Amino acid sequence: MTTPLEVSLAAILADPARVSTAPQVIERLSRDFYWYSPVLRKRLDGKIADAIVYPISVSEIQGVLRYCYANDIPVTARGAGTGNYGQAVPLEGGVVLDLSRLTEIESITADGVAVCQPGVRLGVLEAEARNAGWELRCYPSTVVKASVGGFLGGGSGGIGSVAHGGLRDFSQVRAVDVVTMEAEPRIIHHEGEAIHEILHAWGTNGIITRIWLALTPKVEWGQCAVAFDTFHQAFDFSERVATSEEWTKRLITTFEWPIPSFFGPVRNLAPEGKALIFFLIAEHQRQRLEAAALEAGGAITFSAAYKGLRSVPLLSDYTWNHTTLWAIKVDPQFTYLQCGFDPLAARSQFARLRQRFGDEILFHIEFIKNAQGVVFPGAIPVVRFITEERLNEMIDYCREIGVSVANPHVNNVEGGGRYRSDNVQLMAKLRYDTKGLLNPGKMVTFERPAAGASIS
């Protein structure tokens, strides 16, 4: 049955079929991968939109926002829905603005900048960039499905971050165009430091419509898996490679046992009881890496040239937050944290966590370069969920001993650990969405300004 909202929205678009109120479509597109967290599952299950809209142009986005502003209808932007924190879940109903049909790659410039629309899949952009002699600086393990706009709106780093840092660092994102939620929606161009108003703001302060993303010269890569008797041996070797400038690397992921046993399709790469490291290393360095690993006491369980995202096996499919997914497939009681260890104190921090929580926490290390150029052991440890109170106890203890935590079990920008301490994201929301209609409830520091108040 057609609803009045569907009729009104359909009149804005060139094709009314690009509005849906079908229950099964609404349910599917009102979800992301928040169910990785048992805490968010309890809070977000059942939250759904009233309509899904698929715009294909900036003018259509402006038309939808103009109508929704006039009628006080919430709007939640959606990329590919591969996020893990409920970014794309509409807490107050309204419209889900699905940007997956804005898929144009406008250009890859001579100096290595991709200019594209937000619905471009990262895997597609990687292929196009490599054809032009470039590649992505960093990307999530969901690269095949994830969209560029979704990554900027809700992501932070990934494969490649060991060399190039995260999205906030080293001018990875050169510029974005954003449509505002106002009586007459504007297109605001952000470049340089101004892009930090929009990055990782979950679409709460504007709809990203155009992106200038910095690339890096392409490298011929190799894949390598190395097993060690203990996690500490594996960590020592992976840290040595990660922090040395002699190695050209894209991925270094270290797993303690039994995490490698969760990886069904590549279980043969994981000797029983051993810690495991997955590498993406420059192909011309692969044999030298094998020799170094053997000298350090490791065993090479897989080594081959990397053939791109269609490689079989694709080791990156088991890294970053895909690791958590494989763990949940084995035991639904598993969940995860997002941590940063002190590069000078990581070993003592590992020991203290093990002493306090035993096998409730399993170490999974992703090496990352920070904004100061220091490579440090980031981590997405697999955690055995007992209660929310026990999970919070673990988070509090991590912070007490100097382990930073970006909490993936909260459904707001501030609580997730990527909020800007200078409040530029909030200031942008106050300027561009004074009614608070963009993804309401996800920026908890926002309060609607009093009538006549000025926003600096």
N, C-alpha and C positions, 0 to 999 in steps of 0.2 A: 504494500500500500504506500503510495507516494505521500510524503509529509510536506507541510508548508515550507519547512526549512529547505528540503530538497528542491522544491520548485523554485524558491528564491535564488538558491545558489546556482542551479542549472541555468537560470536566465543570465548569469554573469559570464558563463563560459561559452566558447564557440561550439562546443559539443556537450549537450546535457548528459550524455552517457558517462561523462567524467565526474559525476557526482553519484555516490552510492550510499544508500541507507540499508542495504541488505544485511541482516543480522550476522551472517557468517563472515562477511567482509569486515564489518565494523569490529567484531570480536578479534579477528586476526590482526588488523592494523591498529588496534588499540593496545597491543602488547609489544614488548621487546624481550630481552633475555634477563629481565629482572629476577626471574625464578632461580638464577644462580644463588640468590640470597634467600634463605628461609624467612628472614625478617621482612624483606620486601614482598615476598610472595603473600604473606599474611596481610600486608597492608594494601597491596595493589590489585590483587585478584578481584575481578568484577568491575573494575573501573573501565568504562567504555565511552566512546564518542557518540554523538548523535548523527554525524554524517562524515563521510570521507570525501575529500575533494582532491582531484589530480590536475593541477594547473600545468600548462605547457609554455607559459610565457610570464615575464615579469608583470605585464599589464593585467593578466588574469589574477596574479597574486595580489596586486594592488586592489583590484575589484573585489576580491573575496575579503580582504582586510577592511576595506572601506565599508562593506555591508556589515561585517561582524562588529566593527567599532560602533556603527550607528545603532546596532541592536544588542549591544553588550553580550556578544557571543564569544566564549573563549576559543582560542586557536592554538593547537599544538602542532609544531612542525615535526615531520617524520622523514628520515632518510631511508636507509634500508632496514632499520629496526634491529641492528645487531648490537646495540648498546646493552649494558648490563645493570643500569641503575634506575630503570623506569623513566628515562628522559622522555621517551615518546608516549608515555601513558597519560591520557587526558584525565586529570584528577577531577575536573568539574564538567565533564562532557564537552559539548560544543563540537567544533570542527577539527578533525585531523587533516592537516595540509600535507599530503603525500607528494614529495618533490622528486619522486623517482623517474618522472618522465622528462625532467630537464637534464638532458644527457649530452649536450653538445660540448666537445672539446674545441674551443675556438682556435687555439694556436698553441704551439710549443715554440717559444721564442729562441733566437739564436744564442742568447745567454742563459738558456735553461730555466725558463719559467713557463709553467703550464697555466693557460688561461681557460677556465672551463666553468660549466654550470654545476650546481650542487649535487645533481642526481647522477653524475658520472661515477661508475664503479671504479674503485681504486685499482682493481686488477686490470681493467680496460686501460686506465691511464698508464699503469706500469708498462703494459705492452706497447702502447703508442709512444711512450717516452723512450723506451729502449730502441724502437725502430728509428728514432731520431737521434740516437747516441746518448740518451740520458736515462735516468731511472729515479724512482721515488727515493727521497731521503729516509723516510720512515713510514711504516704502515702497520696496521694491526694484523693479528693472525686471521682475522675475518676478511682479508684483503679481497678475496674473490667476490664477496657479496657487498661489503661495506661501501658506502658512498663517500665522496670527498666532503660534501657538506656535513654529513653526519659525523665524520671523523673530526672536522674542525669544531663542530658544535658540542660534541660530547666526548671526544677522545683526547689523548695526550701524548702518546708515543707508541713504540712498537719495534718491529724488526727494522734495523737500521739505526736505532737510537744509541747503540753502543758507539757508533761513529759520529752521528749527526745530532744527537740530543732529541728533545721532544718538540712538539709543535710550537711551543712558546719561544724556543731558543734559536739563535743564529739566523734570524730572519727567514725561518722556514716558510711562513705565510707572509707574502709581500703585501697583499691587499685583499679586501673583500668589499663587495657591494651588499648593502642590507636595506630591506624595505621596512619602514616603520609602521607601527599600529596607531594610526591617527585618523582624524576625520578625513584628511586627504593624505594617504600614505606617500611618503617621500622615499627616494632612493638615495642613501647616504654612502659615500665612498670613504672607506677607512684604509689608510696605509701607514707604514711605519709603526710607531708606538700605538697609534689609535686602534690597530687590529686587536689589541688586548682587551678592548671593551667587549669584543664579540666572541673571542675564542673561549671554548668550554663554558659557554653561558646557557647551553641547552635550548637555544631558541627562545629564551625568556625575554630578550631585549631587541629582537629584530629577526627578520627572515633573510638568511643568506641566499643571494641569488647569483653571484658571480665571484669567482675565486682566482687569485693569482698565487700559485703554489710553486715555491722554488724546488728545483730538481738538482741532481748531482750527476756528473759524468758516469756512464754505465761501466760496470765491471763484469768480467766473466767470472762467475762464482763457482765454488765447489762446495759440496756437502760432506760433512764428516761426523760420525758418532764415535765417541770414545768412552769406554767404561773404566772405572776405577774401583778398587776394593772398598774404599770408604768415601763418604761425602766430603770429608776434610781434604783428602787427596785430590778429589775432583775439583773442589772449590779452589785449592791452591793453584792447580794448573790452569783452570779457566780464568782466574783472576790475573795470572801472569800474562796470558795472551790478551786479555781484555785491556789491560793497562799499558801494554807495550806498544809504542808507535811503529814497531817494525812490522806488525801484522795489519793487513787490510781485511777488516771483518765487517759483517753485516748482522750477525746473530751469534751470541754465545749464551746458551741456556744450560743451567746445571740443575739436575734433579737428584734428590736423595731417594734411595729405595724406601718404600715400594712404589713411588710414583711411576717409574718406568714400566712397571707391570700393568698399569692401567691402559697402556697404548696398544690396544688389540691388534690393529693392522701392522704394527712394527714391533710387536712383542719379541720377535726373533733378534732384534738389535740390542735387547736388554738382558744381559746375563743375570741369572738369579742372584739376588742379594747385592747387586753392584749399583753404585751411583753412576749416572750417565750424563754426558755433555753432548749437546747438539751444536754444531758450528755451521755457519755460512762464512766461508773464508775465500779469499781470492784464489782462483783455480791454480794460478802459477805458484801459490804457496802451499797447496794442499799436501803434497808429498813431504815438504819440510815440516808441516804441522804434525803429520803422522809420525815422523821420526822423533820430534820433540815429545809427543805424547808417549811413545814407547819408552823413551829415555826416562820419563817421569814415572814410569810404572803403569801406564794405561794400556788398554787393549783396544785396537781399532775394530769396531763391530760393523761399520759401514763407511764407505768412502767412494764418491763418484762425482763427476762433473754435474753441475746444476743446470737443468734444462728449462728453467723458468717455472711458473706457477702450475704447469702441467706435469712437473717432475713426479715420478713414482719411485720411492716414497717422497713426499714433500715434508721434510722434517719440521718446517715452520708450522705445520698443521697441529703440532703437539706442544707448541710453545705459547708464551704469553697467556692470555686467558683461555685459549683452547685447552691448556693443561687442566684447568678446572673442569671444563666440560667432560673430558675423558674420565676424570675422577668421579664426577657425579653419575656417569653412566655405570660405573662399578658399584657405587654406593651413594644413594641420594642424600645421605646425611653429610656428605662432604660439601663444604663451601670454601671461601677464600678470604684473604686479606690483601691489601696492596701496601707494601712496606718499602722503606728505604733504610738500608743499614749504613752505619758509619764505616767508611773504608778503612779507618784506623782501628776500629774496635769490633768489627763484624764477628770475628771468631768468638770473642767473649760474649757477645750478644746472642749468638747461636746457642752457646752453652747455657746461658741463663734461661733462655726460652725453653730449651729442652728439659732443664732441671725443673722448671715450674710447671710445664704443661705436657711433658712426655710426648707420646705419639699423637696427641691432639693437634699438633702442628707439624707439618711435613715441609721441608725446605725446598723451594723452587726459586732459583735465582735468575734474574734477567739483568745483565750488565747494561748500564745507561751512562751516557755522558751528560753532566749537568751544565747549566748555563755558564759556569766558570771554567768549563773544559775538563773537569775532573770526572774520570770514570769511576762509578761507585756501584756496589751490589744492590740494585733494586730487587724486589722480590714480590712474587704472587704466591705466598705459601698456601698450600692446601690445608684446610682446617676442618677438623671433625666437629660438626655442630652438635652441641648438647642442649644449651639454652641460650636465649638472648643475653641473659645476665653473664653467663660464662664467656660468651663472645666479647662482651664489653669489658670484662675483666682482662681478657687477653689484649685487647686494644689499649686499655689503660696501662697495662704493664709494659707493653712495647714502648709507649711514649715515655714511661718512667725511666727506662734504661737507654733512651736516646734513639730508638727506632721510630722513624716517622711512619705514620699510617694515614693513608687516604681512604677513609671509611667507605666501602662499597655497599654498606647496609643501610644507608640513609638516602632519601629521595629528594635531596635539594642540592643546589650548586655549592652552597657554603659548606655543608657537612661533608662533602665528598673529597675535600682536600685540595681542590684545584681553584679555589676562589682567590681572586686577587686581593691582597691585603690593602691595596690602595683604593678599593671600592669602585674601580672604573666600570666594572660590569653593572653594578647597581646604579651608578650615575647615568649610564647609558639607558638603563630601563626607565629611570625617572624622566629622561628626555624623550624617549621614543615610544613609551607604552604607559602613559600616565594612568590609564584605567586598569592596568594590570591584567590585560586579557590574553597576553602571550604566555602560554604554558603556566597558568596560574598555580600557585602553591609550591613552585620549584625554586623560587628565590625568596627565602623566608625573611630576609632583611628588608624587603620591599614593603613600603606602606604608601598608599595613594596620597599624593601631596594634597594639602589643604587648598581650597579654592583661592586663587590669586598668588599662591607661593611661587617663587622663582627658583629655577634649578640652574646652578652654576656649572 
